[in-house]
Amino acid sequence: MRQYSATVETSNWEVVDASRLQCTLNHPLPGYGDAMFTSVASKRLNMEFELDMHLLPNRFDVAAVYSVPPKWMPGVAPKTIADMTLRTQYNGDLPQDAAWTMLSELEKGFWPTIYYQDWYNEYDKVSVALNASNFSKVYRDFVKCVSNLLPYNFDDIAYTVLSYQKNSTELTKYSQKRLTMIGEYLKEDSDLELVLLDGYTDSYGGRWNNEQLSIRRANEVKSYLTTIGVPDDRIQLTGHGEKRHIANNDTRESRAQNRRVVVRLSKS
């Protein structure tokens, strides 16, 4: 069996990509690749394990993942964690439950170890072990990073409708919160490519006045975004006035739906 793992002296754990959008805990595996645990901004707590291999699988297979006790735990039996699907020319990965289990086993001092039949040499089996040495302190930093992730992601804000008070550029309280969410996200994400702002009004008042009001509403959103660092040339706005209603104007509630700025985000 060919065995890959860091020694106790060289076992290194590091938090990389630490932001409010993503946290990754990385563990180099000498001669093999890297083991990575990643959590991203989302409405739900999430975690994924990825085995980043220098030599990718050349066929479909399944690897067994165990929690193996270190040498200083004599007599303790290994525990099964999960089966990992190995797909042709892809890194191995495990979903949330297995990833969290691996982390909790590392925290207790166990070594999560992956076993599989080598796809390049039929006579060899391979074991890849994650060394728990020097793990605990860095893991606490990683957990702190995960707890600070935004509770929403790009898809949650990529299309947002902001609503307004009557004859005003003042947002409703809910829309103020939505705009703040967009601002917090854009402060973290440098991959933003384009922001489209489309302003609308209800049909009360003159047509020209409504068009100007819709432009002012969109401009105030643009000013807010540029203030937090979005480049001016990446924001395009259009004032449609009372055109393109999404509800009739017969009731107060339906008119409120038409007073809006639609924010659409795209990124590379």
C-alpha positions in Angstrom: 0.0 0.0 0.0 1.3 3.4 -0.9 0.7 5.9 1.9 0.5 9.6 1.7 0.3 11.9 4.7 2.2 14.8 6.3 4.5 13.9 9.2 3.7 15.2 12.7 6.5 17.8 12.3 5.3 19.0 8.8 1.6 18.8 9.4 0.2 22.1 8.3 -3.3 23.5 8.4 -4.2 26.9 7.1 -7.3 29.0 6.6 -7.3 30.3 3.1 -9.9 32.3 1.1 -11.1 33.8 4.4 -13.9 36.3 3.7 -17.6 36.7 4.3 -18.2 34.8 1.1 -16.0 31.7 1.5 -13.8 30.0 4.1 -11.4 27.2 3.2 -9.4 25.1 5.5 -6.4 23.6 3.6 -4.1 20.7 4.5 -1.2 19.9 2.1 -0.5 16.2 1.4 3.2 15.9 0.3 3.5 14.1 -3.0 -0.2 13.8 -3.4 -2.1 17.1 -3.4 -4.3 19.0 -0.9 -7.2 18.2 1.4 -9.7 21.1 1.6 -12.8 21.9 3.7 -14.9 24.7 2.3 -18.0 26.6 3.5 -19.6 29.4 1.4 -22.1 32.2 2.1 -25.6 30.8 2.1 -28.9 30.8 3.9 -27.9 27.4 5.4 -24.8 26.3 7.2 -22.9 24.2 4.7 -19.6 22.3 4.3 -17.8 20.4 1.6 -14.7 18.3 1.6 -12.5 18.1 -1.6 -9.5 15.9 -2.2 -7.4 18.0 -4.7 -5.2 15.3 -6.4 -2.2 16.0 -8.6 -3.0 12.8 -10.5 -6.7 12.6 -11.2 -8.6 9.3 -11.5 -8.7 7.8 -15.0 -11.8 5.7 -14.3 -14.8 5.6 -12.0 -14.2 4.1 -8.6 -15.3 4.3 -4.9 -12.9 5.1 -2.0 -13.6 4.2 1.6 -13.1 6.9 4.2 -12.3 5.9 7.8 -11.5 7.7 11.0 -8.2 6.1 12.0 -6.8 6.5 15.6 -3.2 7.7 15.8 -0.4 5.5 17.2 -0.9 7.1 20.7 -4.4 5.6 20.9 -3.6 1.8 21.0 -6.5 -0.5 20.9 -9.0 2.0 19.5 -10.7 0.7 16.4 -11.1 2.7 13.1 -14.6 4.0 12.4 -16.3 4.2 9.0 -17.2 7.7 7.9 -18.4 7.5 4.3 -17.8 6.2 0.7 -16.3 8.7 -1.6 -17.2 8.5 -5.3 -14.2 8.9 -7.6 -15.1 10.2 -11.0 -12.9 10.2 -14.1 -10.7 13.3 -14.2 -12.4 14.9 -11.2 -11.2 15.5 -7.6 -12.8 13.4 -5.0 -15.4 15.2 -2.7 -17.8 14.5 0.1 -21.0 16.4 1.1 -21.8 18.2 4.3 -22.5 15.4 6.8 -19.3 13.5 6.0 -17.2 16.7 5.9 -18.4 17.8 9.3 -17.8 14.3 10.7 -14.2 14.4 9.4 -13.7 17.7 11.1 -15.0 16.5 14.4 -12.8 13.4 14.2 -9.8 15.6 13.5 -10.7 17.8 16.5 -10.6 14.6 18.7 -7.1 13.7 17.3 -8.2 11.0 14.8 -6.8 10.9 11.2 -9.5 10.7 8.5 -8.0 8.3 5.9 -9.1 7.6 2.4 -8.4 4.1 0.9 -8.8 3.1 -2.7 -7.4 0.8 -5.4 -4.8 2.7 -7.5 -6.1 3.4 -11.0 -2.6 3.5 -12.5 -1.1 0.3 -10.9 -3.3 -2.7 -10.4 -0.9 -4.1 -7.8 -1.1 -1.1 -5.5 -3.6 0.2 -3.0 -3.4 3.8 -1.8 -4.1 5.4 1.5 -4.3 9.2 2.0 -4.4 10.4 5.6 -5.2 13.8 7.1 -2.8 14.4 10.0 -4.5 15.9 13.1 -1.3 17.4 14.4 -1.5 21.2 14.6 -5.2 21.1 13.7 -7.1 22.5 16.7 -6.0 26.1 16.8 -6.4 26.7 13.1 -9.7 24.9 13.2 -11.0 27.4 15.8 -10.0 30.2 13.3 -11.8 28.4 10.6 -15.0 28.0 12.6 -14.8 31.7 13.4 -14.6 32.5 9.7 -17.6 30.2 8.9 -19.7 31.9 11.6 -19.0 35.2 10.0 -20.2 34.2 6.5 -23.0 36.2 5.0 -26.3 34.4 5.4 -27.1 34.7 1.7 -25.3 34.3 -1.6 -25.1 35.9 -5.0 -28.2 34.1 -6.3 -30.2 35.5 -3.4 -29.6 39.1 -4.5 -28.8 38.9 -8.2 -32.4 39.9 -9.0 -33.9 42.3 -6.4 -37.0 44.5 -6.5 -36.8 47.6 -4.3 -40.2 49.3 -3.4 -40.8 52.9 -2.6 -43.1 55.2 -0.6 -45.7 57.2 -2.6 -44.3 60.2 -4.6 -40.9 59.7 -3.0 -37.4 58.4 -3.4 -37.6 56.8 0.1 -37.4 53.1 0.1 -39.8 50.9 2.2 -38.1 49.5 5.4 -38.0 46.0 3.8 -36.3 47.4 0.7 -33.8 49.3 2.8 -32.7 46.0 4.3 -32.5 44.4 0.9 -30.3 47.2 -0.4 -28.1 46.9 2.6 -27.7 43.2 1.9 -26.7 44.0 -1.7 -24.2 46.5 -0.4 -22.7 44.0 2.1 -22.3 41.4 -0.6 -20.7 43.7 -3.2 -18.2 44.9 -0.7 -16.8 41.4 -0.6 -17.2 40.2 -4.2 -14.7 41.7 -6.7 -16.0 39.7 -9.7 -19.0 42.0 -10.3 -19.3 42.7 -14.1 -22.5 44.7 -14.5 -25.3 46.3 -12.5 -28.6 47.1 -14.3 -31.0 49.5 -12.5 -34.5 50.0 -13.9 -36.7 52.5 -12.2 -40.6 52.5 -12.4 -43.5 54.5 -10.9 -47.2 54.1 -10.6 -49.5 56.0 -13.0 -50.4 58.9 -10.6 -49.0 62.3 -11.7 -47.8 63.5 -15.1 -46.0 61.1 -17.4 -42.9 63.3 -17.6 -42.8 63.8 -13.8 -43.1 60.1 -13.3 -40.2 59.4 -15.7 -38.0 61.8 -13.8 -39.0 60.3 -10.5 -38.1 56.8 -11.8 -34.7 58.2 -12.9 -34.1 59.8 -9.5 -34.9 56.6 -7.7 -32.5 54.6 -9.8 -29.8 57.3 -9.4 -30.0 57.2 -5.6 -29.4 53.4 -5.8 -26.5 54.0 -8.1 -25.0 56.6 -5.7 -25.2 54.2 -2.9 -23.5 51.5 -4.9 -20.7 53.8 -6.1 -20.2 54.9 -2.5 -19.4 51.4 -1.4 -16.9 50.9 -4.2 -18.8 49.7 -7.3 -17.2 51.3 -10.4 -19.5 53.9 -12.0 -18.9 52.5 -15.5 -20.3 49.1 -14.4 -23.7 50.5 -13.5 -26.3 51.2 -16.1 -29.7 52.8 -15.3 -32.9 53.5 -17.1 -36.0 55.4 -15.9 -39.2 53.9 -17.4 -41.7 56.1 -15.5 -45.2 54.6 -15.5 -44.5 52.1 -18.2 -44.4 48.3 -17.7 -46.7 48.0 -14.7 -46.6 44.7 -12.9 -50.0 45.4 -11.2 -53.0 47.6 -12.0 -53.3 51.0 -10.4 -56.8 50.6 -8.9 -55.8 50.0 -5.3 -53.1 51.4 -2.9 -51.5 47.9 -2.7 -51.2 47.5 -6.4 -49.8 51.0 -7.0 -47.2 50.2 -4.3 -46.0 47.2 -6.4 -45.4 49.5 -9.4 -43.2 51.9 -7.5 -40.0 50.1 -7.8 -36.4 49.8 -8.9 -35.3 46.5 -10.2 -31.7 45.6 -9.5 -30.0 43.0 -11.7 -26.4 41.9 -11.1 -24.1 39.8 -13.3 -20.6 38.7 -12.7 -17.9 36.8 -14.6 
